[in-house]
Amino acid sequence: MSEDKEIKAEELKKDAAEDTATPAPAPAEEPVLTEEEKLRGRVAELEDKLLRSMAELDNYRKRTARQFEDIARTANDKLLGELFDVVTNLDRALEHCRDGADIESLRQGMELIQSQFIGLLARNDIQPIVALGQPFDPKYHEALAHIDSNEYAANLVCVEITKGYMQGDRVIRHTQVAVSRGPVADSKEGK
């Protein structure tokens, strides 16, 4: 009997322990998603990625535009600095004229300034377009007049009105020219 009592005592202890113990939580069940819900979630995820990519691209465009403007601005700084030297020399020449300089010294000063300016253009790969006596070419020339010329054949540039310039193989300013019609026709031959 004592064995029976011991078994019953153990069973009572087990029952008491089970009653006082908190029940173990049931394993968390993941919600079962339908195929449609999964696809909607994936679409939302891809839309978010698309919006973020578009915003990133827009920011990149703005950033590169700012960088390009900064580069262009600073690239011109050197050229502008050299132009200021030319302007300073022109100011000196004008001051020299006011002081009663003779024409010859003024001419020499202007030639030096012109030489300085042509050197500045050459350092920046800017060259004048040779036009006089050349065949008219609209890639390089802008015709302002068509005139008779005994000196130049038809369709040759006979007068350079405004000098044009190129940087490398790119025209910066077209040369404004008059184009020859050829020799003047004798009015008696036509009658």
C-alpha positions as CSV (number, residue, x, y, z in Angstrom):
1,M,0.0,0.0,0.0
2,S,2.7,2.3,0.6
3,E,3.7,2.0,-2.9
4,D,0.2,2.9,-4.0
5,K,0.4,6.0,-1.8
6,E,3.7,7.0,-3.3
7,I,2.4,6.6,-6.8
8,K,-0.8,8.6,-5.9
9,A,1.4,11.3,-4.2
10,E,3.5,11.6,-7.3
11,E,0.5,11.8,-9.6
12,L,-1.0,14.6,-7.4
13,K,2.3,16.5,-7.5
14,K,2.3,16.2,-11.3
15,D,-1.3,17.3,-11.5
16,A,-0.6,20.2,-9.2
17,A,2.4,21.3,-11.2
18,E,0.5,21.1,-14.4
19,D,-2.3,23.2,-13.0
20,T,0.0,25.9,-11.8
21,A,2.3,26.0,-14.8
22,T,1.4,28.4,-17.6
23,P,0.3,26.7,-20.7
24,A,3.0,26.8,-23.4
25,P,2.0,29.2,-26.2
26,A,0.8,27.6,-29.4
27,P,3.3,27.9,-32.2
28,A,2.6,31.2,-34.2
29,E,0.8,30.4,-37.3
30,E,1.8,32.5,-40.4
31,P,-1.2,33.9,-42.0
32,V,-1.9,32.1,-45.2
33,L,-1.7,34.5,-48.1
34,T,-3.6,34.0,-51.3
35,E,-1.8,34.2,-54.6
36,E,-3.5,37.5,-55.3
37,E,-2.2,39.0,-52.0
38,K,1.3,37.8,-52.7
39,L,1.2,39.4,-56.2
40,R,-0.2,42.7,-54.7
41,G,2.7,42.8,-52.2
42,R,5.2,42.2,-54.9
43,V,3.7,44.9,-57.1
44,A,3.8,47.3,-54.2
45,E,7.4,46.4,-53.6
46,L,8.4,47.0,-57.3
47,E,6.4,50.3,-57.4
48,D,8.4,51.5,-54.4
49,K,11.7,50.5,-56.1
50,L,10.7,52.2,-59.3
51,L,9.8,55.5,-57.5
52,R,13.1,55.4,-55.6
53,S,15.0,54.7,-58.8
54,M,13.2,57.6,-60.6
55,A,14.0,60.0,-57.8
56,E,17.6,58.9,-57.8
57,L,17.9,59.4,-61.6
58,D,16.3,62.9,-61.2
59,N,18.8,63.8,-58.5
60,Y,21.6,62.5,-60.6
61,R,20.5,64.7,-63.6
62,K,20.3,67.8,-61.3
63,R,23.7,67.1,-59.8
64,T,25.4,66.6,-63.1
65,A,23.8,69.8,-64.5
66,R,25.1,71.7,-61.5
67,Q,28.6,70.2,-62.0
68,F,28.5,71.1,-65.7
69,E,27.6,74.7,-64.9
70,D,30.4,74.9,-62.4
71,I,32.9,73.5,-64.8
72,A,31.8,75.9,-67.6
73,R,31.9,78.8,-65.2
74,T,35.4,78.0,-63.9
75,A,36.7,77.2,-67.4
76,N,35.8,80.7,-68.5
77,D,37.6,82.3,-65.5
78,K,41.0,81.8,-67.1
79,L,39.9,83.3,-70.4
80,L,38.2,86.2,-68.7
81,G,41.4,86.9,-66.7
82,E,43.4,87.1,-69.9
83,L,40.7,89.4,-71.4
84,F,41.0,91.7,-68.5
85,D,44.7,92.1,-69.4
86,V,43.7,93.2,-72.9
87,V,41.2,95.7,-71.5
88,T,43.8,97.1,-69.1
89,N,46.2,97.7,-72.0
90,L,43.4,99.4,-74.0
91,D,42.7,101.6,-71.0
92,R,46.4,102.5,-70.9
93,A,46.4,103.3,-74.6
94,L,43.4,105.6,-74.2
95,E,45.0,107.3,-71.3
96,H,48.2,107.8,-73.4
97,C,46.0,109.4,-76.1
98,R,44.6,111.9,-73.6
99,D,48.1,112.9,-72.6
100,G,48.7,114.0,-76.2
101,A,50.6,111.1,-77.6
102,D,51.6,111.2,-81.2
103,I,49.8,109.0,-83.8
104,E,52.8,106.7,-84.3
105,S,53.1,105.7,-80.7
106,L,49.4,105.2,-80.5
107,R,49.5,102.9,-83.6
108,Q,52.4,100.9,-82.1
109,G,50.5,100.5,-78.9
110,M,47.3,99.3,-80.7
111,E,49.4,96.8,-82.7
112,L,50.8,95.4,-79.4
113,I,47.4,95.1,-77.9
114,Q,46.1,93.4,-81.1
115,S,49.0,91.0,-81.0
116,Q,48.3,90.3,-77.4
117,F,44.6,89.6,-78.2
118,I,45.5,87.3,-81.2
119,G,47.9,85.4,-78.9
120,L,45.1,84.9,-76.4
121,L,42.8,83.5,-79.1
122,A,45.6,81.2,-80.4
123,R,46.2,79.9,-76.9
124,N,42.5,79.0,-76.8
125,D,42.7,77.2,-80.2
126,I,40.7,80.0,-81.9
127,Q,41.8,80.8,-85.4
128,P,40.5,83.3,-87.9
129,I,38.7,81.9,-91.0
130,V,40.5,82.7,-94.2
131,A,37.8,83.9,-96.6
132,L,39.1,86.5,-99.1
133,G,39.5,84.8,-102.6
134,Q,38.1,81.5,-101.4
135,P,35.0,79.9,-102.9
136,F,31.9,80.8,-101.0
137,D,31.0,78.1,-98.4
138,P,28.0,78.5,-96.2
139,K,29.6,76.3,-93.5
140,Y,32.2,79.2,-92.9
141,H,30.7,82.3,-94.6
142,E,27.6,84.4,-94.3
143,A,26.9,86.2,-97.6
144,L,25.7,89.8,-97.0
145,A,26.0,91.0,-100.6
146,H,26.5,89.8,-104.1
147,I,28.6,92.2,-106.2
148,D,30.2,92.6,-109.6
149,S,34.0,92.1,-109.5
150,N,36.6,92.3,-112.2
151,E,39.2,91.0,-109.7
152,Y,37.4,87.8,-108.5
153,A,35.6,85.1,-110.5
154,A,32.0,84.3,-109.8
155,N,31.2,82.7,-106.4
156,L,34.5,83.7,-104.8
157,V,34.6,85.8,-101.7
158,C,35.6,89.3,-102.8
159,V,35.1,91.3,-99.7
160,E,35.5,90.3,-96.0
161,I,33.1,92.5,-94.0
162,T,33.5,90.8,-90.6
163,K,36.1,88.3,-89.7
164,G,34.9,84.9,-88.6
165,Y,36.6,82.5,-86.2
166,M,36.9,78.7,-85.5
167,Q,37.9,76.8,-82.5
168,G,39.4,73.6,-83.8
169,D,37.0,72.5,-86.5
170,R,33.9,74.2,-85.0
171,V,32.8,77.6,-86.4
172,I,32.3,80.1,-83.5
173,R,31.4,83.0,-85.8
174,H,30.8,82.9,-89.5
175,T,32.8,85.4,-91.7
176,Q,30.4,88.0,-93.1
177,V,31.3,88.4,-96.8
178,A,30.4,89.8,-100.1
179,V,30.4,87.2,-102.9
180,S,31.5,88.1,-106.5
181,R,29.2,87.7,-109.4
182,G,32.2,87.8,-111.7
183,P,33.4,90.5,-114.1
184,V,31.2,93.5,-114.8
185,A,29.2,92.9,-118.0
186,D,29.8,95.5,-120.8
187,S,26.4,97.2,-121.4
188,K,27.1,97.7,-125.1
189,E,27.5,94.0,-125.7
190,G,24.0,93.3,-124.5
191,K,22.5,95.6,-127.2
